[in-house]
Amino acid sequence: MRYFFLSCLFVGAMLTSWAQSNQIQLTHNEAQKKVTVTVDGKPFTAYIYPGPTVLKKPVLYPILSAGGNFITRGWPLDPRPGERIDHPHHVGMWFNYGDVNGHDFWNNSIEVGPEHKGPFGTIVHTGVKSMKSGKDKAELVVTADWLDKDGKVMLQETTTYQFGAGADKRIIDRITTLKAADKEVVFKDNKEGLIALRLARQLEQPSTKPEVFTDAQGVATKVPVLDNAGVTGMYRTSEGVEGDAVWGTRAPWTKLTGTVGTEAVSLVLMDNPNNIGYPTYWHARGYGLFAANPLGPSIFSNGKAAAMNYTLPARQSVTFRYRLLIQSGNLSDVALKQLMK
């Protein structure tokens, strides 16, 4: 009887271990133009590249927490009840910029209206270089071209995604190298960039009044007040700045806490000391835009800092590195700093 009891404990422990093995599997479906990422068979995210007739850039979409809850907005690809339907170019998690040799990569979408004059740039997926599945971590390397309004290559992109998983966390590292083609490329000082995600409604900050946001071309977008039931988001930077005051400040990381369903989550977007303009400026809005942009110091500081206008010479490269941590539970600043050691 004792042997049977111990055997049951052993088998139970093995089953628990197997159930939480954190095996990350990458699966490329070329027909559907996506690479799915699962953890122990459960959805984590997907790299999707449906092409310019659907999206003007490849993105990670959707992204889910360890508890299986969406942290990204569904609209416009898969709308959910109660979501905002502004800014159709905000899809999943992406990387682009608002002024690259005069081309707007940020605002481009199939829903772009006549108020946006362009010219627009488009980022087109060109290949999956490698995929590596594994326990606790996996890696995907992809390539893309940044095209001007005439379809000519301005930049060649190589991006490495490193995916991590634990019982209560998910990690996405994005390492992107941009190489200029045969002409220099200027990233004009602009607020619209660089790495960003659009959050699920529950992770927005509760809004008390309608807002109007104006882009670099002076185009205004109205963001109305919606029902705030279940809306629980709150930004906080490593420097202790909170809420809407985060926008335009600099910090190595910003944390967003909130609750999706019954799961408390902490999202932390981290800059890297090797990046240009470290520590980054934060283009974080209460309506659900969570972005880091090191290339717009003048506009973020209202002219107090000199314009960067970062210039990449012809055939030269620059690399940007960012990490997104999705932690179940309310992650304190002290605990976060311990994790980052």
Rosetta blueprint (number, residue, H / E / L):
1 M L
2 R H
3 Y H
4 F H
5 F H
6 L H
7 S H
8 C H
9 L H
10 F H
11 V H
12 G H
13 A H
14 M H
15 L H
16 T H
17 S H
18 W H
19 A H
20 Q L
21 S L
22 N L
23 Q E
24 I E
25 Q E
26 L E
27 T E
28 H E
29 N E
30 E L
31 A L
32 Q L
33 K L
34 K E
35 V E
36 T E
37 V E
38 T E
39 V E
40 D L
41 G L
42 K E
43 P E
44 F E
45 T E
46 A E
47 Y E
48 I E
49 Y L
50 P L
51 G L
52 P L
53 T L
54 V L
55 L L
56 K L
57 K L
58 P L
59 V E
60 L E
61 Y E
62 P E
63 I E
64 L E
65 S L
66 A L
67 G L
68 G L
69 N L
70 F E
71 I L
72 T E
73 R L
74 G L
75 W L
76 P L
77 L L
78 D L
79 P L
80 R L
81 P L
82 G L
83 E L
84 R L
85 I L
86 D L
87 H L
88 P L
89 H L
90 H L
91 V L
92 G L
93 M E
94 W E
95 F E
96 N E
97 Y E
98 G L
99 D L
100 V E
101 N L
102 G L
103 H E
104 D E
105 F L
106 W L
107 N L
108 N L
109 S L
110 I L
111 E L
112 V L
113 G L
114 P L
115 E L
116 H L
117 K L
118 G L
119 P L
120 F E
121 G L
122 T E
123 I E
124 V E
125 H E
126 T E
127 G E
128 V E
129 K E
130 S E
131 M E
132 K E
133 S L
134 G E
135 K E
136 D L
137 K E
138 A E
139 E E
140 L E
141 V E
142 V E
143 T E
144 A E
145 D E
146 W E
147 L E
148 D L
149 K L
150 D L
151 G L
152 K L
153 V E
154 M E
155 L E
156 Q E
157 E E
158 T E
159 T E
160 T E
161 Y E
162 Q E
163 F E
164 G E
165 A E
166 G E
167 A L
168 D L
169 K E
170 R E
171 I E
172 I E
173 D E
174 R E
175 I E
176 T E
177 T E
178 L E
179 K E
180 A E
181 A L
182 D L
183 K L
184 E L
185 V E
186 V E
187 F E
188 K L
189 D L
190 N L
191 K L
192 E L
193 G E
194 L E
195 I E
196 A E
197 L E
198 R E
199 L E
200 A L
201 R H
202 Q H
203 L H
204 E L
205 Q L
206 P L
207 S L
208 T L
209 K L
210 P L
211 E E
212 V E
213 F E
214 T E
215 D L
216 A L
217 Q L
218 G L
219 V L
220 A E
221 T E
222 K E
223 V E
224 P L
225 V L
226 L L
227 D L
228 N L
229 A L
230 G L
231 V L
232 T L
233 G L
234 M E
235 Y E
236 R E
237 T E
238 S L
239 E L
240 G L
241 V L
242 E E
243 G H
244 D H
245 A H
246 V H
247 W L
248 G L
249 T L
250 R E
251 A L
252 P L
253 W E
254 T E
255 K E
256 L E
257 T E
258 G E
259 T E
260 V E
261 G L
262 T L
263 E E
264 A E
265 V E
266 S E
267 L E
268 V E
269 L E
270 M E
271 D L
272 N L
273 P L
274 N L
275 N L
276 I L
277 G L
278 Y L
279 P L
280 T L
281 Y E
282 W E
283 H E
284 A E
285 R L
286 G L
287 Y L
288 G L
289 L E
290 F E
291 A E
292 A E
293 N E
294 P L
295 L L
296 G L
297 P H
298 S H
299 I H
300 F H
301 S L
302 N L
303 G L
304 K L
305 A L
306 A L
307 A L
308 M L
309 N L
310 Y E
311 T E
312 L E
313 P L
314 A L
315 R L
316 Q L
317 S E
318 V E
319 T E
320 F E
321 R E
322 Y E
323 R E
324 L E
325 L E
326 I E
327 Q E
328 S E
329 G L
330 N L
331 L L
332 S L
333 D H
334 V H
335 A H
336 L H
337 K H
338 Q H
339 L H
340 M L
341 K L
